[in-house]
Amino acid sequence: MERRANWYKLDNAAKIVPSTAKGANTRVFRLTCELKEEVNPEILQQALDDTIEEFPFFNCVLHRGIFWYYLEDSNLMAKVEQEHTPACLPLYIPGKKNLLYRVNYFNKRINLEMFHVLADGTGAFMFFKNLVTRYLQIKHNLSEDIKPSDDFSVEEKNVDAFTDNYSKQKGLKQLGEMRSVKAYQVTGEVDDNLLPHLLEGTVSASKFLDLAHKYESTVGVLCVALYIKAVIQGMNRHQMRRHIVVSVPVNLRQFYKSGTARNFFGVINIDYDPKNYDGELKSIIEPVAKDFKEKLSTENIEKTMNSYSSLEHNLAIKMVPLPIKDFTIGRFDRAAKRGVTTSMSNLGQIKMPPEVADYIDRFSAFMTASSQQVCVCTFKDKMVFGEVSPFKTHKTMLNFFRCLSEEGIEIELGTNDYDMYEEKE
C-alpha cells in the first residue's frame, strides 16, 4: 500500500467507484451472517472494536483531490446499530466526513455494508469473517487463538495488489477491446425513491453441485447458464436479436499470490446469442463453458488485471483534473453498462473455523446496481443467491428460481420488500 503521511492512494479498481456511484447504484454491498441465536449488540460492538484494529485501512474517509480521490486515516469509530433503514443506502456523501462501512443487526442477522472503494467482496469477507469469529469468541467464551483460515498480517491485508502485480502493457487499448456488443437490457418498474429491493434464495449446495455434474458442468458455469435461461424466458421474439451478456467478477487472488483485503478483481463478460437456444439448458451451458475457458486463460486474466492499472499509469489521464475524470469515467461506465445484461458474482464457499461454524446458519451477499446484480455464496450446505435491483418486482430472478425448481431443487425465498422470510417456492 502506497502511503504519504496519513493518506492512501485508491487501488486501481477503486478509482472508478466514486465517479460511478449514481442513483440506485450506490456502489454499496452487503454481507450478512445469520446466526442460530439472537444477536447481542453490546458484544457485537466489542467485537467490531477489536476487529477493526486488524483492518486499519477500513477506518478511512474519502476526499476529493485535484486529480484523484484519496483516503485519509480517521479517528471515527463505527457504532453498531439495530437495522432501521433500507439496505445499502449511500455511504459516501461528497463533502461529508464519514466512514465508508457500517455494521448493524436485526434479530439473528449481522450485516456489514461497505462502499466498494474500500474492498471487493472477497476482501470484505476477510473482515467480516474475523468480525463474526470475534463475536462468537466473546459470546461463547471460546479461545482467542481461533482465526479464519485466510487470516493475513496487517501489512498483507492493506497492500495494493494491482500495483504489486502490474506489468506495462497497452491497458487502455485493452479496455476498448473488452467492450461488449450492445446487450439485451432487463427492465422493470423502478422504485420511486431508487431504493434497493433485495431478494434472497437459498438452495442445497450439494443438490446444486449434483445438478452441475448432471450437465457435466461447473457450479459457476451452471449459475450463469441458468440465469441466461431465465432472461430468455422474459424476452419476446424481437428482443431475441440482442445478445445476453453476463458480467462475472473474477477474484484475482486465485491467479496472483496476495492476501490483500482491498479490491483485487477483474471482470469477464460471458456473451450468449439467444438465437442458439433450442429449449434445452445444454444449448446454453456448452457455449457458456467455452467462453469461460477462453476468458479465464492466463493471457486474458493478465489483460483484465492490467486494464485497471492503466488508469494510473497513463500520463495523459494522470494530469486531467478530477471533475473531468468524473465526467469521462461516468460516460464510459454508462457505455459499458449498455454492453451488459446483468452481473453475477460467485464468492464461493465461505469457510469458518470449526469452533464457531456450528453457531452459524448461513451467509449471504448483495451488491447494488443500476439494473440488477446477483451474488452467490455458500456456507456448508446452504447456497444463497442474493439479488439487488431498483425494480419493484424480481421477474428475472423468480424465473431463475423456477428453472431450479423444474430441475427438482427446492428454494427458500426471502425479501426486504415486505419484511417476510421463510417463504417456500
C-alpha positions in Angstrom: 0.0 0.0 0.0 1.4 3.4 -1.0 1.1 5.9 1.8 2.0 9.5 2.3 1.8 10.6 5.9 -1.8 9.7 6.8 -3.4 9.3 3.4 -3.7 6.4 0.9 -4.0 6.2 -2.8 -7.0 4.3 -4.1 -6.3 1.0 -5.6 -6.9 0.8 -9.4 -10.3 -0.8 -9.3 -11.5 1.7 -6.6 -10.5 4.7 -8.8 -13.7 4.4 -10.9 -16.1 3.8 -7.9 -16.8 7.3 -6.7 -17.5 8.5 -10.3 -20.0 5.7 -10.9 -22.0 5.8 -7.6 -25.2 7.3 -9.0 -28.8 6.9 -8.3 -29.8 3.3 -7.3 -26.2 2.2 -7.9 -24.7 3.4 -4.6 -21.8 1.0 -5.1 -22.5 -0.3 -1.6 -22.6 -4.0 -1.0 -23.9 -6.0 2.0 -22.6 -9.2 3.6 -24.9 -10.9 6.0 -24.3 -13.7 8.6 -27.4 -15.3 10.0 -26.7 -16.9 13.4 -28.7 -19.6 15.1 -29.4 -17.2 18.0 -30.3 -13.6 18.6 -27.5 -11.0 18.2 -26.2 -9.3 21.3 -25.5 -5.7 20.2 -23.1 -4.9 23.1 -20.9 -7.9 22.3 -21.1 -7.1 18.6 -19.8 -3.6 19.3 -16.9 -5.0 21.3 -16.1 -7.5 18.5 -16.1 -4.7 15.9 -13.8 -2.5 18.0 -11.4 -5.4 18.3 -11.6 -6.4 14.6 -11.0 -3.0 13.1 -7.6 -2.9 14.7 -6.5 -5.6 12.2 -8.0 -3.7 9.3 -7.0 0.0 9.9 -7.4 0.8 6.2 -11.2 0.4 6.5 -11.3 3.2 9.1 -10.6 5.9 6.5 -12.7 8.7 5.0 -12.8 9.6 1.3 -11.7 13.0 0.0 -11.6 14.7 -3.4 -8.1 15.7 -4.6 -7.1 17.8 -7.6 -6.5 14.8 -9.8 -7.8 11.7 -7.9 -9.9 10.8 -4.9 -7.8 9.6 -1.9 -8.4 8.0 1.5 -7.3 9.5 4.8 -7.0 7.9 8.3 -9.7 9.0 10.7 -10.4 8.7 14.4 -14.0 7.9 13.7 -15.3 4.7 15.2 -18.2 2.7 13.7 -21.2 2.3 16.1 -23.3 -0.9 15.9 -27.0 -0.2 15.5 -30.1 -2.2 15.1 -31.2 -2.0 11.4 -33.9 0.5 10.9 -33.3 1.9 7.4 -33.4 0.4 3.9 -30.5 -1.8 2.9 -27.4 -0.5 1.1 -28.1 3.2 1.5 -25.2 5.5 0.3 -22.1 5.5 2.5 -20.1 8.1 0.5 -21.7 11.6 0.7 -19.5 14.3 -1.0 -18.2 16.8 1.4 -19.1 14.8 4.5 -16.5 13.2 6.6 -17.9 9.7 7.4 -16.8 6.1 7.5 -17.3 4.0 4.4 -18.7 1.0 6.1 -21.5 0.2 8.7 -22.4 -2.7 10.9 -25.9 -3.3 12.0 -28.0 -6.2 13.2 -31.6 -7.5 13.1 -32.8 -10.5 15.1 -30.3 -13.2 14.3 -28.6 -11.4 11.5 -25.3 -9.4 11.5 -24.9 -7.1 8.4 -21.8 -5.5 7.1 -22.3 -2.8 4.4 -19.3 -1.3 2.6 -18.6 1.2 -0.1 -16.8 -0.6 -2.9 -13.9 1.9 -2.8 -12.5 0.0 0.3 -12.7 -3.6 -0.9 -14.2 -6.2 -3.1 -16.5 -9.0 -1.8 -13.6 -11.3 -1.1 -11.7 -8.6 0.9 -14.8 -7.6 2.8 -15.4 -11.2 3.7 -11.9 -11.4 5.3 -13.0 -8.6 7.6 -16.5 -10.0 8.1 -15.3 -13.5 9.0 -12.9 -12.0 11.6 -15.8 -9.9 13.0 -18.2 -12.9 13.3 -15.4 -15.1 14.7 -14.5 -12.5 17.3 -18.2 -12.0 18.2 -18.7 -15.7 18.8 -15.4 -16.0 20.8 -16.7 -13.4 23.2 -20.3 -14.6 23.3 -19.4 -18.2 24.0 -16.1 -17.8 25.8 -14.1 -19.5 23.1 -10.3 -19.5 22.7 -8.9 -16.2 21.3 -6.4 -18.2 19.2 -9.2 -19.2 16.8 -8.7 -17.4 13.5 -10.3 -17.7 10.0 -8.1 -19.8 7.6 -7.5 -16.8 5.3 -6.2 -14.5 8.0 -3.1 -12.5 7.0 -0.9 -9.9 8.6 -2.0 -6.2 8.8 0.6 -5.4 6.1 -0.6 -8.1 3.7 -4.3 -7.1 4.2 -3.6 -3.4 3.3 -1.3 -3.9 0.2 -2.4 -2.5 -3.2 -2.1 -5.8 -5.2 -2.8 -4.1 -8.5 0.4 -2.0 -8.2 2.4 -5.0 -7.0 1.4 -7.2 -10.0 1.2 -4.6 -12.8 3.1 -5.2 -16.0 3.4 -2.5 -18.5 1.0 -3.1 -21.4 -1.3 -1.0 -23.5 -4.0 -1.1 -20.9 -6.3 1.5 -22.4 -6.4 -0.3 -25.7 -7.3 -3.5 -23.8 -10.2 -1.7 -22.1 -11.5 -0.9 -25.5 -11.1 -4.5 -26.7 -13.0 -5.7 -23.7 -16.1 -3.8 -24.5 -19.1 -5.9 -25.4 -21.7 -5.7 -28.1 -24.9 -3.8 -27.2 -26.6 -6.3 -25.0 -30.2 -7.0 -24.0 -31.3 -4.9 -21.1 -33.6 -6.2 -18.3 -36.2 -3.6 -17.5 -38.9 -3.1 -14.8 -40.9 -0.6 -12.8 -38.2 1.4 -10.9 -38.7 2.3 -7.2 -39.9 5.9 -6.9 -37.1 6.6 -4.4 -34.5 4.4 -6.2 -34.3 2.2 -3.1 -32.7 -1.2 -3.5 -35.0 -4.3 -3.5 -33.4 -7.4 -2.2 -34.3 -11.0 -3.0 -32.6 -13.9 -1.3 -32.9 -17.5 -2.4 -31.4 -20.4 -0.6 -30.9 -23.9 -2.0 -29.0 -27.0 -1.1 -25.4 -26.7 -2.2 -24.9 -30.4 -2.6 -28.0 -30.7 -4.8 -26.9 -27.8 -6.9 -23.5 -29.5 -7.3 -25.2 -32.7 -8.3 -27.1 -30.8 -11.0 -23.9 -29.3 -12.3 -22.4 -32.8 -12.5 -25.6 -34.0 -14.4 -24.9 -31.4 -17.0 -21.1 -32.1 -17.0 -20.6 -28.5 -15.9 -19.2 -26.5 -13.0 -21.1 -24.6 -10.4 -20.0 -21.2 -11.9 -21.0 -22.1 -15.4 -24.3 -23.5 -14.3 -25.2 -20.4 -12.4 -24.7 -18.2 -15.4 -26.4 -20.6 -17.8 -29.5 -20.8 -15.6 -29.6 -17.0 -15.4 -29.4 -16.7 -19.2 -32.3 -19.1 -19.5 -34.3 -17.0 -17.0 -33.6 -13.9 -19.1 -34.6 -15.6 -22.3 -37.9 -16.6 -20.7 -38.7 -12.9 -20.3 -37.8 -11.9 -23.9 -40.1 -11.5 -26.9 -39.2 -12.6 -30.5 -38.0 -9.1 -31.4 -35.7 -8.9 -28.3 -34.1 -12.2 -29.2 -31.9 -10.4 -31.7 -29.9 -8.9 -28.8 -27.1 -10.9 -27.1 -27.3 -11.6 -23.4 -24.1 -10.6 -21.6 -23.4 -11.6 -18.1 -20.5 -9.8 -16.4 -18.6 -12.0 -14.0 -16.2 -10.6 -11.5 -13.1 -12.7 -11.1 -11.1 -12.9 -7.8 -7.5 -12.2 -9.0 -6.1 -13.7 -5.7 -6.7 -17.0 -7.4 -4.1 -16.1 -10.0 -1.7 -13.8 -8.2 -0.4 -14.6 -4.7 -2.0 -11.9 -2.5 -3.6 -11.6 0.9 -5.0 -8.1 0.3 -8.3 -7.2 1.8 -8.6 -4.3 -0.7 -10.0 -4.5 -4.2 -8.3 -7.1 -6.4 -10.6 -8.4 -9.0 -11.1 -8.4 -12.8 -14.2 -8.8 -14.9 -15.0 -11.1 -17.8 -18.1 -10.8 -19.9 -19.9 -14.1 -20.9 -21.7 -13.5 -24.2 -24.6 -15.6 -25.4 -26.7 -15.3 -28.5 -30.3 -16.4 -27.6 -31.0 -17.5 -31.1 -28.8 -20.5 -30.3 -31.2 -21.6 -27.5 -33.1 -24.7 -28.6 -35.2 -25.2 -25.5 -32.6 -27.3 -23.7 -30.3 -26.0 -21.0 -27.4 -27.8 -22.5 -27.5 -25.5 -25.5 -26.7 -22.6 -23.2 -24.2 -24.5 -21.0 -21.8 -25.6 -23.7 -21.1 -22.1 -25.3 -21.0 -20.5 -21.8 -18.4 -23.1 -20.6 -16.4 -22.4 -23.7 -16.5 -18.7 -23.2 -15.5 -19.1 -19.5 -12.5 -21.2 -20.5 -11.2 -18.8 -23.1 -11.7 -15.7 -20.9 -10.1 -17.3 -17.9 -6.9 -18.0 -19.8 -3.6 -16.7 -18.3 -3.3 -14.2 -21.1 -6.8 -12.8 -20.7 -6.5 -12.6 -16.9 -3.3 -10.6 -17.2 -5.2 -8.3 -19.6 -8.1 -7.7 -17.2 -5.7 -7.0 -14.3 -3.6 -4.5 -16.3 -6.6 -2.8 -17.7 -7.5 -1.4 -14.3 -3.9 -0.4 -13.7 -3.8 1.5 -17.0 -5.8 4.4 -15.5 -3.0 5.1 -13.0 -0.1 4.6 -15.4 -1.3 6.6 -18.3 0.3 10.1 -18.1 -2.4 11.9 -20.0 -5.1 10.6 -17.7 -3.0 11.4 -14.6 -2.9 15.1 -15.5 -6.6 15.5 -16.1 -8.4 17.4 -13.2 -10.8 15.3 -11.2 -14.1 16.9 -12.4 -13.2 16.0 -16.0 -12.2 12.5 -14.9 -15.6 12.1 -13.1 -17.4 13.1 -16.2 -15.4 10.9 -18.6 -15.4 7.8 -16.3 -19.2 8.3 -15.8 -19.7 8.3 -19.6 -17.5 5.3 -20.1 -19.4 3.5 -17.3 -22.8 4.2 -18.9 -21.5 3.0 -22.3 -20.1 -0.2 -20.7 -23.4 -0.9 -19.0 -25.2 -0.9 -22.3 -23.0 -3.9 -23.2 -24.0 -5.9 -20.1 -27.3 -7.5 -19.3 -26.5 -8.3 -15.6 -23.7 -9.1 -13.3 -23.3 -12.4 -11.4 -20.6 -12.7 -8.7 -19.8 -16.0 -7.2 -18.0 -15.6 -3.8 -17.6 -19.3 -3.4 -17.5 -21.4 -0.3 -17.3 -19.4 2.9 -15.2 -21.4 5.4 -15.3 -20.7 9.1 -13.2 -22.2 12.0 -15.0 -25.4 13.2 -15.2 -24.0 16.7 -17.6 -21.2 15.5 -19.2 -22.8 12.5 -22.0 -24.6 14.4 -23.3 -21.3 15.7 -23.9 -20.0 12.1 -26.8 -20.8 9.9 -25.8 -19.1 6.6 -24.1 -16.2 4.9 -25.4 -14.1 2.0 -24.2 -11.2 -0.1 -25.8 -8.4 -2.1 -24.4 -5.7 -4.4 -26.3 -2.6 -5.6 -26.7 -2.0 -9.3 -28.5 0.4 -11.7 -30.3 -2.6 -13.1 -29.7 -5.8 -11.2 -26.8 -7.8 -9.8 -26.7 -11.3 -8.3 -24.2 -12.5 -5.7 -23.7 -16.2 -4.8 -22.1 -17.6 -1.7 -22.2 -20.9 0.1 -21.8 -22.0 3.7 -21.9 -25.7 4.5 -25.0 -26.9 2.5 -26.7 -23.6 2.1 -26.1 -21.9 -1.2 -27.6 -18.4 -1.2 -28.4 -16.3 -4.3 -28.8 -12.6 -3.4 -30.2 -10.2 -6.0 -30.4 -6.4 -5.6 -32.4 -4.3 -8.0 -34.2 -0.9 -8.1 -37.1 -2.6 -9.7 -40.3 -3.2 -7.6 -40.5 -6.8 -8.9 -38.0 -9.6 -9.4 -39.3 -11.2 -12.7 -36.0 -12.5 -14.0 -34.7 -13.8 -10.7 -38.0 -15.5 -10.0 -37.7 -17.1 -13.4 -34.2 -18.3 -12.3 -35.6 -19.9 -9.2 -38.4 -21.5 -11.2 -35.8 -23.0 -13.5 -34.1 -24.5 -10.5 -37.5 -25.8 -9.2 -38.1 -27.5 -12.5 -34.8 -29.3 -12.0 -36.1 -30.7 -8.7 -34.3 -28.2 -6.4 -36.3 -26.6 -3.5 -35.8 -22.9 -2.9 -36.3 -20.9 0.3 -37.1 -17.3 -0.5 -36.7 -14.1 1.5 -37.1 -10.4 0.5 -36.9 -7.0 2.2 -40.0 -5.9 0.2 -42.4 -7.0 2.9 -40.1 -7.9 5.7 -41.1 -11.5 5.3 -38.9 -14.6 5.4 -39.1 -18.3 5.2 -41.3 -18.3 2.0 -41.2 -21.6 0.0 -41.0 -22.0 -3.7 
